[in-house]
Amino acid sequence: MKGKDLLFIGGGIGLAPLRSLINHCVVNRDEFGKLEVLYGARSPADLVFKYDLFDNWPKVRDMEVYVTVDRGDDDWKGKVGFVPAYLEELKPSPEGKIAITCGPPIMIKYVLQALEKLGFNEDQVITTLEMRMKCGIGKCGRCNIGSQFICLDGPVFSLAQLKKLPPEW
């Protein structure tokens, strides 16, 4: 990922796993191209890491932060809408970019479709399937999809790897 532009797409508490990677990129800013964070939550009250989203990350050189909520309230002055639709509206160029996404399964499904529609290829897209895990050591079988155990073989997968899995992921 070094030398590439990075697009982080998070939904709900899916920003938590992305945050350490985002902060690593911020601390090592010269090793990466442009950084973009697209984050969405159900409501303004559900937003996590507000300091990073509204104060810290927007001040970082060559970094853009986009925030949306599914439902605004009377005090919300920001974007209202779903993450996949906002992604399509922003139209990020896939050239020299890697997209990393984590969030609710339904969001991931539509984000992956949007990224492909925007021209991202299978090796430019990375996601997590953490929601499938229970024991974390491959014993319970809950995370088994085809021949893969998400807890052992993942939970991070490229879109190319996901396309080799049965459709129930």
C-alpha positions as CSV (number, residue, x, y, z in Angstrom):
1,M,0.0,0.0,0.0
2,K,3.0,2.3,0.4
3,G,3.1,4.9,-2.3
4,K,-0.6,4.5,-3.2
5,D,-3.6,6.7,-2.6
6,L,-5.8,5.1,0.0
7,L,-9.6,5.3,0.3
8,F,-11.0,4.1,3.6
9,I,-14.7,3.4,3.7
10,G,-16.3,2.7,7.1
11,G,-19.8,2.2,8.4
12,G,-20.9,2.3,12.0
13,I,-18.4,0.6,14.3
14,G,-16.5,-0.6,11.2
15,L,-14.5,2.6,11.5
16,A,-12.8,1.1,14.7
17,P,-10.8,-1.5,12.8
18,L,-9.9,1.0,10.1
19,R,-8.8,3.7,12.5
20,S,-5.4,2.1,13.5
21,L,-4.5,1.8,9.8
22,I,-5.6,5.4,9.1
23,N,-3.6,6.7,12.1
24,H,-0.6,4.7,10.9
25,C,-0.9,6.4,7.5
26,V,-1.2,9.8,9.2
27,V,1.9,9.2,11.3
28,N,3.8,7.9,8.3
29,R,2.3,10.5,6.0
30,D,5.2,10.6,3.5
31,E,4.9,6.9,2.7
32,F,1.4,7.2,1.2
33,G,-0.4,9.2,-1.5
34,K,-3.7,11.0,-0.9
35,L,-5.8,9.7,2.0
36,E,-9.6,9.8,1.9
37,V,-12.0,8.6,4.6
38,L,-15.6,8.1,3.8
39,Y,-17.6,7.2,6.9
40,G,-21.3,6.8,7.7
41,A,-23.4,6.0,10.7
42,R,-27.2,5.6,11.3
43,S,-27.5,9.0,13.1
44,P,-25.3,11.8,14.4
45,A,-25.5,10.2,17.8
46,D,-24.0,7.0,16.4
47,L,-20.9,8.6,15.0
48,V,-17.7,7.2,16.5
49,F,-14.3,8.9,16.8
50,K,-15.8,12.4,16.3
51,Y,-12.5,14.1,17.2
52,D,-10.7,12.3,14.4
53,L,-13.4,12.8,11.9
54,F,-14.0,16.5,12.5
55,D,-10.9,17.9,14.1
56,N,-7.8,15.7,13.7
57,W,-7.9,14.1,10.3
58,P,-9.2,17.1,8.3
59,K,-6.0,19.0,9.3
60,V,-3.7,16.4,7.9
61,R,-1.9,17.3,4.6
62,D,-3.6,15.8,1.5
63,M,-6.3,14.1,3.4
64,E,-10.1,14.4,2.9
65,V,-12.8,13.3,5.3
66,Y,-16.4,12.7,4.2
67,V,-19.1,11.9,6.7
68,T,-22.7,11.0,6.2
69,V,-25.6,9.8,8.4
70,D,-28.6,7.7,7.3
71,R,-30.9,10.0,9.3
72,G,-30.1,13.5,10.4
73,D,-31.5,15.4,13.3
74,D,-32.3,19.1,13.9
75,D,-28.7,19.8,14.8
76,W,-27.0,17.9,12.0
77,K,-25.6,20.2,9.2
78,G,-23.7,17.5,7.3
79,K,-24.6,15.0,4.6
80,V,-27.6,12.7,4.9
81,G,-27.5,9.5,2.9
82,F,-26.1,6.0,2.6
83,V,-22.4,5.3,2.3
84,P,-22.6,3.5,-1.1
85,A,-24.6,6.3,-2.7
86,Y,-22.2,8.9,-1.3
87,L,-19.3,6.9,-2.7
88,E,-20.9,7.0,-6.2
89,E,-21.5,10.7,-5.8
90,L,-17.9,11.4,-4.9
91,K,-16.7,9.3,-7.9
92,P,-13.1,8.6,-6.6
93,S,-10.7,7.7,-9.4
94,P,-9.4,4.1,-9.1
95,E,-6.1,5.1,-10.6
96,G,-3.2,4.4,-8.2
97,K,-5.7,3.8,-5.4
98,I,-6.6,1.1,-2.9
99,A,-10.0,1.0,-1.2
100,I,-10.3,-0.6,2.2
101,T,-13.8,-1.1,3.7
102,C,-15.2,-2.3,6.9
103,G,-18.8,-2.0,8.2
104,P,-22.2,-3.7,8.3
105,P,-22.5,-6.6,5.8
106,I,-25.2,-4.8,3.7
107,M,-23.0,-1.7,3.4
108,I,-20.0,-3.8,2.4
109,K,-22.1,-5.5,-0.3
110,Y,-23.2,-2.3,-1.9
111,V,-19.8,-0.5,-1.4
112,L,-18.1,-3.4,-3.3
113,Q,-20.6,-3.0,-6.2
114,A,-20.1,0.7,-6.3
115,L,-16.3,0.4,-6.3
116,E,-16.5,-2.0,-9.3
117,K,-18.9,0.3,-11.0
118,L,-16.4,3.1,-10.5
119,G,-13.7,1.0,-12.2
120,F,-11.8,-0.4,-9.2
121,N,-10.4,-3.8,-10.0
122,E,-10.5,-6.9,-7.7
123,D,-6.9,-6.3,-6.4
124,Q,-7.6,-2.7,-5.5
125,V,-10.3,-3.5,-3.0
126,I,-9.9,-4.9,0.5
127,T,-12.6,-5.7,3.1
128,T,-13.2,-7.6,6.3
129,L,-15.6,-10.4,7.1
130,E,-15.3,-10.1,10.9
131,M,-19.1,-10.5,11.4
132,R,-18.8,-14.2,10.6
133,M,-16.5,-15.0,13.5
134,K,-17.4,-16.4,16.9
135,C,-14.6,-18.6,18.5
136,G,-11.8,-17.1,16.5
137,I,-9.8,-20.3,16.3
138,G,-11.6,-22.4,13.7
139,K,-13.3,-24.8,16.1
140,C,-16.9,-23.7,16.1
141,G,-17.3,-23.7,12.3
142,R,-19.5,-20.5,12.3
143,C,-17.1,-18.6,10.1
144,N,-16.7,-21.4,7.5
145,I,-17.5,-20.3,4.0
146,G,-16.6,-22.9,1.4
147,S,-13.1,-24.1,2.2
148,Q,-12.2,-20.9,4.1
149,F,-12.3,-20.2,7.8
150,I,-12.7,-16.5,8.1
151,C,-11.0,-16.5,11.6
152,L,-8.0,-18.4,10.3
153,D,-7.8,-17.4,6.6
154,G,-8.9,-13.8,7.1
155,P,-10.7,-11.8,8.2
156,V,-9.2,-9.5,5.6
157,F,-9.8,-10.4,2.0
158,S,-9.3,-8.7,-1.4
159,L,-12.3,-8.6,-3.7
160,A,-10.5,-11.1,-5.9
161,Q,-10.4,-13.6,-2.9
162,L,-14.1,-12.9,-2.1
163,K,-15.2,-13.7,-5.6
164,K,-13.7,-17.2,-5.2
165,L,-15.9,-17.8,-2.1
166,P,-19.5,-19.2,-2.3
167,P,-22.1,-16.4,-2.4
168,E,-23.2,-16.7,1.2
169,W,-20.4,-14.5,2.5
